[in-house]
Amino acid sequence: MAPPARTAGAAVTALSVIAMLSYIILSNSRSRSKSSSRRATVKNSGSGLVAAIGNTPLIRINSLSDATGCEILGKAEFLNPGGSVKDRVAVKIIEEALETGALAPGGVVTEGSAGSTAISLATVAPAYGCRCHVVIPDDAAIEKSQILEALGATVERVRPVSITHREHFVNIARRRASEMNELALKNEKISETSNHIVESHGSNCLADCKGGFFADQFENLANFRAHYEGTGPEIWEQVGGKLDAFVAAAGTGGTVAGVSRFLKEKKSSIKCFLIDPPGSGLFNKVTRGVMYTREEAEGRRLKNPFDTITEGIGINRLTENFKLAALDGAFRGSDREAVEMSRYLLKTDGLFLGSSSAMNCVGAVKVAQKMGPGHTIVTVLCDSGMRHLSKFYDAQYLSQHELTPSASGLEFLGLGADMKILNGKHTPKS
């Protein structure tokens, strides 16, 4: 297998440095960005539900470790209360917003999400006395919408379009927050003189509306901070500093950026890699310094730009979070590899993983194949397969996409039942 290209060009390095400086400046000025009149003392921080988020176990993935001769470890983020790594992000976003006054106590958090971040926000928001309004693409697994509604969130399902389109789910979510802020001001003005009620678009936000806040998971650096200050340090402590590589896919880029940046600062020799699904431009950005050709730019696409059945990973624009990533290279992963990996891990390890988790495990094996035996490699098990039953685990859906799993072992990654890896090459087991 050909090794991944290293991050190319001084321009990419400069971009990373500029992004990190921007993060530091924003961090220092965050507390001065909003009027103190809306600031609130964050309640329940570090107690109740919130206290159960994070400090997830780092588990050895036995089958992959035995097959590669490496120690392949997965951060079991599916054990968070909301069922995914996004619980960390939800807490950080809400707490920072309450502290700065961007979110008023009792306000509504809005977000455009393919599922996991929305579910985490809907799970966490009530612990802070807030509500949640989610805009979700209608091609996301239906069970994600069902979970959100069961959690009490208001859900809008919309057709997938380019991020530059006014009706993209992220842009709609941003608008909903603005509408709720306008609504709160109107209700405040009329509350003393009238019983009139003003209602926002499907928000269930009536006369008691305290305004809205757009979580903005793609560009909000609270996402990065959640992993730089939480996930990364946890991994470092759990491996006792004995770590050779980290690999993960990226959607918003917060996880791979926060973890890679922290680990690199602790030990510069740790190699950090991206695993990128079909249709995403991040592989090209990391390996070539160019995300796409002019014709492929996301703003020029008329349809959903992704050509993958995985959810929550892959993107064709450079987010503020991803700019902070400290990466040594990237690998491409295929839908076939992700599907086969999910079934293999379920059969051999009892791990029932979602599509992004399966892709991360594909990445871990590819890193092991590149580095050879004897290395410790960490990845993230983002969520379980429970949110992927109608697509990623649906036989009919996979058959329609010619992705019916058929592997008996790891042959889909070049590892036969009677083979092992030695210095990056396959040799018979002794």
Secondary structure by P-SEA (a helix, b strand, c coil): cccccccccaaaaaaaaaaaaaaaaaaaacccccccccccccccccccccccccccccccaaaaaaacccbbbbcccccccccccaaaaaaaaaaaaaaaccccccbbbbbbcccaaaaaaaaccccccbbbbbbbbccccaaaaaaaaaabbbbbbbccccccccccaaaaaaaaaaaaaaaaaaaaaacccccbbbbcccccccccccbbbcccccccaaaaaaaaacaaaaaaaaacccccccccccccaaaaaaaaaaaaaacccbbbbbbbccccaaaaaaacccccccccccccccccccccccccccccccccccccccccbbbbbcaaaaaaaaaaaaacccccccaaaaaaaaaaaaaaaaacccbbbbbbccccccccccccccaaaaaaaccccccccccccccccccccccccccccc
